[in-house]
């Protein structure tokens, strides 16, 4: 089992345990691959739900550039809803899991 496969399995478990979501493994794999090498870096692999600049980066680089969404208040609401779903008190919010949840939330699976 490759390192990436191990991480994908860990993300699927996180989705099930912390979010109550059964992962679409095909989509989760594509989202994880889309994250690139950041998933192997401890700092880059997680998203801080309380850091405004980090949330702005997720909004600009992922929601607007990757998913092609227009900048609006809906993006902030969607991001807040996903962070809430993942659990604000949960320290390790994996980037791939947050991106997966955002992709599902905005119904943009077709991007992958």
N, C-alpha and C positions, 0 to 999 in steps of 0.2 A: 504494500500500500504506500503510495507516494505521500509526501508531506502535504501536498495540496488536497489529496483525498482525505487525509486525516483531519485537516482543517474544515473541509466541507462537512464531514460527519459531525465535527464539534459544533459547527454553525446550525446544522439541522437539529441537534439535541438542544441547543440554546433556544431555537425557535419553539420547539415543543414544550420545554420546561418553563421558560420565562415568558413566552408570549401566547402559549396555548394554540400555536399554529402548526399544522402538519405541512412540512415543506414540500413544494414542488421541486424535486431534486434536480430536474433538468434546468429549471430557471435558476435555482440556487447555484448550481455549478457555473452557469454562464455569468451570473452576477459576480461570483467569486473570481472567475478568470478576468472579468472586466476590471476588477480592483487592481490587477497587476501585482507587482512585487511588494506593494504596501502591506499585504496580508502576512508577510514574513517578518515585518518590522514591528516590534512590540508596541511602540508609540503610535505608529501610523495605522496599525490594525484595529484600533479602537476609536470610538467617537465619544467626545465629552459632551454629554447632554446639557451641561450647565455653562459651557464656554461659548459665548455669543459669536466670537470670531470663527470658531470651528463650525458652528451651525451655519454661519453665513457662507463658509467655504463649501459645505455639503450642498447648500441651496444653489450656489452659483455653479460649481463644477459638476455636480451630479444632476440635480433637478432641471436646471436651465440648459447647460451644455450637453449633457449625456441624454437626458430624457426628452429634451426639446420643449420643455414647458415654459410658458410665459411667466415673467416675474409678477406675482400678485400676492395678496394677503392669504390666498388659499394655500400657497406653498408653505408659508409660516405655520398655518393651522395644521396642515398635513404633517409637517416635520414635528410639531409639538405632539400631535396625536401618536405618531410612531414612537417618539421618545417615551411618552406616557405608557404606551402599550408594552414597550420593552422593560419599563420599570425605571423611574427616575432614580431610585435608590440603588439600582444595580450598577456597580462600578464599571464592570467590563461590558461595554456595548460594542460588539464587534461591527466593524465598518460594513462587512459583507452582509450581515444580518440587517443592519439599518437600511442599507441600499435595497435589499430584497423586499423589506417591508414597505419602503417608499415606492418601489416599482409596482407592488401589488396595490398599495393605497391609491395611486394615481392611474391604475389600470394601464400601465405602459409596458406590459410584458412583450408587446410586439417589437419593442426596440431591440430586444435580445433575440 
